[in-house]
Amino acid sequence: MTPTPPQAGERAEAWLPIESAPRDGSRVLLYCAWNGVVRGKWESDKYGKPPRPYWTNDCEYTFGKLATRKDQPTHWQPLPPPPALDSEESK
């Protein structure tokens, strides 16, 4: 049975298998063996080199596409909600 991904704004209690992650381009937290926890998204990149499509992340700009394609995530979580701003802080 495949777990149901949490809805937007919900916090997952545990890491979910990557197979259940959204593939609509929305950003999520990814767990990769080499980079650890990173923010990333599904990238179709249909004209790129294999493997395509693939999971991209914020470290791709530092380490390059080849390293990112080799370090694919095994688990994911939704991003946490942003902090609430007090009315005093927003002034």
N, C-alpha and C positions, 0 to 999 in steps of 0.2 A: 504494500500500500504506500503510495506517494504522499508525503505530508502536504497539507495545504499551506502555501506561503502566507505569512501574515499580511494583513491589509496595510495600506499606507498609514503611518503614524503608530502602528502597533510595534512593540518591541518583542523580538523572539527571545525565548528563554535559553535556547541552545542553538548551536550551529546547525544549519540544514544542509542536506546533500545538494551539490551544485546542480544536479539534474532538475531540481524543483525551483531553481532561480528564474526570475523573470527575464525574458529575452526580447524585451520591447525597447531597450536602450536606456531604461531607468538605472540610475546609479545605486549601488548596494555596497555593503562591506563584503570583501572576499578574503578567504584564507588561502594563501599560496605557500607551498613548502619552502621556497627560497626567500620570498619577500615578506612573509608573515601576513599580517592584516593590512589590507590596502582598500582604497575606495576604487571601484571599477564598474564596468558595464559590458554588456554583450556587444560585440562589434561584428557586423556582417562582413565588411571588407571583402565582398565577393570577388574582387579582381586582384586581391593580394596573394602572396605566396601561401602554400599550405602550412599549418592547418588553417583553414578558413571555413566558416567563421570562427572566431575565437573570443576569449574574455580578455579585455584590455583593462589597464589600471593606471593610476597616477604615476607609477614608477616607469612606465614605458618611455616617457620623455627623457629619463635619466639613463636607463639601461638599454633602450632600443626595442624595436619590435621583435627581433629574433629571440632575445632573452625573455620577453614577455610571453611570446608564443610557447616557449619551452616550459615556463613556470605557470601552468594553468591551475586555477583554483580547484579545490576539492570540496569546499563548503562555503556557505554564504549566510548573511543576515541582512535585514533591511537597515537602512541608515536610521540612527536615532532621531527623534524630533529636535528641531533647533531649540536653544534655550529661550525661555519666555523673558521678554524685556519688561522691566518695571516701568511705569509711566515716568518716574523720575529719571531713569537712565536714558529714555528716548528724547529728553529735552536737550 
